[in-house]
Structures are given as structure tokens and as C-alpha cells.
């Protein structure tokens, strides 16, 4: 059981506190309810750009990293299509340094032309290095618009086109910050060996005076039901032919999400999974194969991806793969196989939460989904899933008309 306290400031900031007496370290995590799905299609990559801009100086602090490093701490951040998350890890005795830094950049960034230009160039370089100039780097730039035609998941977190970041203006940046970076749209979690009243007092000291703002409404274009098989082949300078089968799956808050998660484990979690045994071990069609989910808040994807062995063609792989999927749809999984998958799933989640940073980030994420206590209750949803549920979700999802296939052919 992961214990926590919850309180809310008058400006709308949701605050969680998790006491951990076993560590001399403290964690301060701020989750902002904004991701790439909140961008305009004509101005993509903004959420990720802000991940970088938030380290470029705030209204009263010109350099974020130096004070934190002097306090023995470190920080980082990540952006997804759904959220943007910032975290600081430092000795507990220096907790106030992290609260001071995070509150100042929540209050306002410095918005200097120099900071914008520096971070713009960093993001452009990242776009080139990670997505354009490395093998398989542009897979998600191609796969997302193949799988999604309307919903903003159709572009990657880095952005739809590099020109959107190249052309960003200061007014765009200020508008984005004002809309999404305010206490009403954030969840703060503090963890460490503190008393709850001490944390409440310090959080009020540093965050209570920040203007609350208005939590932005989110009205996104719903993705129409997919009714046809989609298939695209691209040629790239890569070491091996690769394949990516993307199946639409239920959104994060539904029971179907958890069924699809277990289904992906059955198909391709490890060396005893269905696809690994049939296609890699027995038929030796591929050098690697995996199944996994995107974990998206809205309708996500179950992915089956891998690389072909030399002299194996896509057609042979395709026939063998759909045969495995047909068996999963037509015959019920055994209780022993399902129990094994559930046990591995729960073990990995409990192992993940051994680290204080992961615990804190997960508390914030579950709070965003509706209740931080989901971190303690989620396993019950998995435990309630039976073999019939797995077969039902497999029949629903693993259809050619629900699939988008991207093939990367070595040139």
C-alpha cells in the first residue's frame, strides 16, 4: 500500500504528499495536463518545446539547473501525447530549493528571445538526430498518421513537421504558457521523510500566491471507427526489414484497456509469448518480435513490431502472424497461462514502484486519471480479468479492418 495525503490550494493546484522514511532524498514532481494532443495541427511540437523552455529561465531565476545542482539535486522532464512531467530529486534537507524553482517557473517563464532561440535550435537538432538521421527514427512520424486520421494522436510528440518549430513566434509561446501552465492545470507531488504539515506549509509558502488561471477545456476530434486495413511501405537505409502492426484499442479509463494490456503480454511480452515462440523460435521468421501498448489516455494502439531475418519476406511473416492471432481469437487461453501473465504484470508494477521517483510520478498520473489511489487499486482490475475477457477483446481488436501496417524495407 502506497500512502499519500491530498490537499488543494485556493488557486486550484492539486497537491499530493507521500511520506517515505527510508530515504534521505526528496522528490518534487509537477505534472501538467497538456500534451501533443492539445496542439493545433498547424502548430505542433509546442508541448515538447515547452519541456525545454521550462529549463531556460523563469521570471526571477535566470538559470534553473545551477541552484538545483548546488543543492545536490538533479532534474529532468518528459512529454507525451497526453502529459508533460517535470521532476527534481535532491537531498531532503534542501527540499525548499526545488519548491522555489518549480514555483517560479510556474509563475512565469522569462520569455526572452535568446531562450526561445536556444531551445528552438535544441528541439530542431533533436528532431533531426532522433527522427530523421537514425535507423527507424521516422517510424512514428509515418505510423501515427496511418493509424489516426482525425484525432491529434496522428502526430508525434516531437511535432508533425520541423517547420512548425522553426516558425514559432514569441506570441505563440506566451499564449501556450498562459493557457496550460497554471496551478489549475497542474498536479504537484512531494515525497520524502517529512511531516504532512511541514509540506503543506512549504507548498503554501511557494505556490499559494501564484494566480490560479482557468483549467482549459479539452474538446478533441473523435477518431472515426476504422473499417479498412491500412498498409504502407517505406524504403529506408536500415539494417533489416521491419514491421509495425498497429491495432486500435480502448482508452485508458476503460476496462478494455486492461484487457488489451494483458492481451499484448500474451502475444509478445517475453520469450514464452505466443508470437515469440511461433515466429521467432519455431519458424525463425524474425530476429525480434514484441507486442506492447501505447498507454494513451484516449483510444490507443496495441503494437506488434519486429525485424525480419535475412531472406524472409513480409508475406511469409504476415501469413504466420495472422495465423497466431486467429488462434488467440478462436480458442480460450488457459488459466495457467493467464495467471503467469498476471503475475508477471503485477511483479513488474510492484518492482517499478520500489523507486521513490516512479512512485511519485505514478501518483500524479493516477490523480490525473481520476484518483491517485488507483496506484493501489489497479491490480484488482487486472485480477478480475478472465480468459473469456481476453478472447472477447482479441476478437474485437485483432481484425484486419482494425489494423494499420507499416513496413520498413531496407534499401
N, C-alpha and C positions, 0 to 999 in steps of 0.2 A: 504494500500500500504506500503510495506516494502522497504525503500530507501537504496541504497548502492552505494559505489564507487568501481571501479575496476581498478587495475593497475598491471603491471608485471615488475619484476626486470630483469636485464640483464642475471642473472643466471637461468632464467626460472620459478622462483617462482611466482605463481599467488596469488595476494593479494586482499582481499575484506575488505571494511570498512563500518560498519553500525553504524550510529550515533544515540544514544539514550540519550536524555536529562533528562529522567525521573528517572534514576538510578545513585547511587553513585558508582556502581560496573562496572568492566570491564570484558570482556571475550576475551580470546585468544584461538582460535581453529585451530588445524592443522590436515587436512585430508590427509592421504597418500593413493594413488591409488594402494593399494595392499591388497589382502585378501586371504583367504584359497584357492580360485580357481587358484591362481598364483603359488601354490606349486607343487613340483614333487610328484607323487603318492608314491614314495619310501621315501619321506621326508616330511611328513605332520605335521601340527601343528606349523609351523615356524612363520606364521603371528601372531598367538596368543602368541607364546613365545616372540616375539619382543614387543608386547604390554607390557609385564612385564619387558623385558630387558631395555626398554627405561626409566625406573624409577631406574635403577641400577647404575647410574653414567655415566657422559659423560666426554669428554677429559679434560675439565677444571673445572668441578664441580663434586665432588665425591658423593654428596647427593642431589637429585632433590627436595625432599619434604621439607627439613628443611628451605631453603631460602624462599620458597613459603609460608610456614606456618608462618614464622616470618613476612612476608608482609601481613598477614591476609587473605591468599588465600587458595584454595584447588584445587586439580586436580584429573582427572581420565581419563580413556580411555576405548574403546571397539573395538572389532574386529568382523567382519562378514566374510562371504564368499567373499564379494566384496571389502570392505574397512577396513582401520584401522584409528581410530579417537582419537585424544588427545585434552583435553580441560583444561583450567585453568580459575578459577573465583576468582577475588581478587578486593580490593578497587581500583578505577580508578587512584588514586594518585600513586599507585605502579605498574602501567602498565609495566614499564621497567623491573621489576623483572621477569615477565612472558616471555617477549620477549627475555631477556637474557638467561633464562633457556631453552626455546624452540629452540633458535638458536644454543645453544651449543650442544644439543643432535642431532640436525640435522647435525651439522658439523661432529660429530663423537662420538660414544659411547666409553667408556673406555676399553671395551673388556678385562676385567680381568677374569682369571679363577674362582675367587671367585664369581663374579657377575653372571657368567654363571651357576655355580653350584647352587647358591642360587635360582635363578629364575627357573632353570630346576626343582628343587625339589618342588617349589611352584606350577608349572604347573602340575607336576605329581600328587601332592596331590589334586589339583583341579579336575583333570581327575578322580581320584578315588572317591572323595566325591560327585561330581555333576553328574557324568555319570555312575559310576559303583556301588555306595553304597547308592543310594536313589531310592525310587519307581519311575518307569517310566523314570529313568535317562538315560537309553541307547536307548530310542526310536529313537532319531535322528541318532544314530550310526547304527541302523538297517534299518530305513526308507529311508535314503538317498541312500544307495547302492541298495535298492529295486527299487526306482524310477528312479535313474540315473545309466546307465551302462557305459557311456563313459566320459561325461562331469565331470570336477573336483568338481562339486556340490555333487558328490557321497560320499564325506567325510565331516564330521562336522568340524567346526572351531577349535575345540579342537584337531583334528587330527584323522587319521584313526586308528592308533594303538599307544598305550602308549610307545612302544619300540622306535618309531621314535624320541621322545623327550629324552628318556633315552640315546640314542646313538648319539645325536647331538654333533658335534665337533666344535671347535673354527673357523676353516676354513669355515665351513658351515655358521656360524653366520656372519662372516665378509663378505662373498660373498653375502648373502641375504641383508645385510645392504647397501653395495655398489650399488647393483642393484636397490633397491626400495626406499631407504631413502635418497633422494636428492631433491633439490629445484624443479627440472623439473617434479618431480612426486608428488608434494605436492600443497595443496591449504591452504593458511593462511587467517583467518578472524579475524579481531579485531573489537570489539564493545564496545561502551561506550560514555560518554559525552565528546568527543574530537573534534577538528577540523581536517579535512581531511589532511591538510598539515603537521600537527603535527604527525599524524600517519605515513604518508609517510616518513617523516624524521627519525622517530624512527625505522621503519621497515628497511629502508636502512642502518641505523647505525648498526643494529644487524644481518641482513641477507644478505646484498649485497655482502659481501666478501666470502660467502660460495661457493665453486666450484659447478657449475651447474649440472654436470653429464648429462646423457642421459636418457630421458624418455624411459623405456623399452617397447618394442612392446608386444602385447598380442595376441597370436595365440593359441586358445584353441580348443580342440577336440569338435566338434559339437555333441550334443546328437541326435542319430537317432530317427525318429518318432516312438513312442510306438504303437505297433499294437496288444498287447495282455494284458489281465487282469492279474495282478500280485498279488499274495496272499501269505502272510507269517504269521504264528502264532508262538509266543514265549511264554514260560511259565516263570513267574516271581513271586516273593513274593511281591504281590501288594494287596491293599485293595479291588480293584474291577476290573472286566474285562474292558478293554479299547480298543477303535478302532480308527484308523487313516486312512482315505481315502485321498489319495494324487492324485490330477489331474494336469497334466501339463498345464501351462498357458503361454501366450505370455510374451516376455521380456519387461523390464522396459520402454524402449523408444517408445513402440508401443501403438497405440490407444487401441488395445485389452487388454493391461494391465489394463487400467482404467475401461473397461467394466467388466473384471474379478473381479476387486476390488469391484465394485458395486454389482456384482452377489454374491460375498461372503457375503456381508452385507445383501442382501435379504435372503440368505439361513440361516445365523446364527449369525448375529451381536448382537441381543438383544432378549428380551422376546416376541417380536412381530414378530420375524423372522419365516420363513416357517418351518424350521426343529425343532425349539424350540416348536412351537405350536403343530405340528403334532406328534412329537416323545416323547417329554417330558411332555407337558401339557395334551394332549388328550390321547395318547396311554400309557404314563408312562413307556416307554421302557428304558429310560436312566435318570440318575441323573443329567447329564450335557451334553450339546452339543454346539459346536461352529463351525463357519466357518471363515476362515481367509486366507490371502495370505502371502507368504514369503517375498515379496517385492524385489526379486532377480533382479540383473541387466540383466542377461541372462534368458533363459527360466526357469520360477519359478514354484511354486506349489500353488494350491488352496487346502487347507486342511479342511476336516470335521472331527472333533475329539470329543470324549466324553467318558463317562463311563456308563456302563450298570447298571440298577437296579438289585438287587438280584433276582435270579430265572429267569432272562431274558437271552435267548441265542443269540448268534451272528446271527443266521439265521433269527430270527424274526426281529431283528434290520435291517438286510440287506434288507429284503423284503420291509419293511416300508420306509427305506431311499430311495431306488431306485424308489419307487412309487412317493415320493415327487419330486425327480429330474426329473422324467418323466413328471410330471405336469408342472414344470417350462419350460421344453423344448417344450411342446405341446401347451401351452396357454400363451398368452402375458400378461405380468404384467400390472396392472392398472397404470394410470398416477398418481393417488393419492399415491399409494404405492411407486412408483419410486421417486416422489417428496419428500416423507417423508425420504427415504433413502438418497437422495442427500442432503437434509437439514441437516440431522444428520452428514453426511460425512463432509460437509463444516463447520458446527459448531465445530466439533472436531478438524479440522485442524486449524481453527482460534484460538480456545482456546489453542491449543498446541503452537502456535506462540506468545502467550501472554508473555511467558517467554523468556528473552533475550538469554539464553543459547540455547534453542531449535531453536530460530530464526537463530542464528549463525551457528549451526550445519546444519540446513536445507539449508541455503545459500550456504555453502560449498558443500553439497550433490548435489544441483541443478546445481552448477557450474561444478561439475564433470560430470554430465549428459549432459551438453552442454551449460547451461546458468543459472546463479544464479537468473535471473528474472523469472524463472519458478516458484519460490515461490509465485509470484504474479499472474501468468497466468494459473496455473494448474487447478484452479476451472472451467475455461472456457471449458476445455476438458470434465470434468465431466458433466457440464451443457448441453453440446451438445449431450450427450448420451440419446437415446430414448428407448422405450420399444422394438422396433424391434432389436436394437443392443444387448440388454440383451438376447433376445431369440436366436439370432444368435450365440452369444458366448456360451450360455448354450448348444445349440445343438452341437457346435464344441467341447466343453471341457468335458461335463458331460456324457461321453461314457465309458462303461466298459473297452474298449480297450485302454483308456487313463488314466486308474486308477491303482494305486498300493495301496493295502490294507494291513496294518499291524495290527494284532490283538494281544493284550497282555492279556494272560489268567492267572488269579490268580491261583497259585499253592497251 
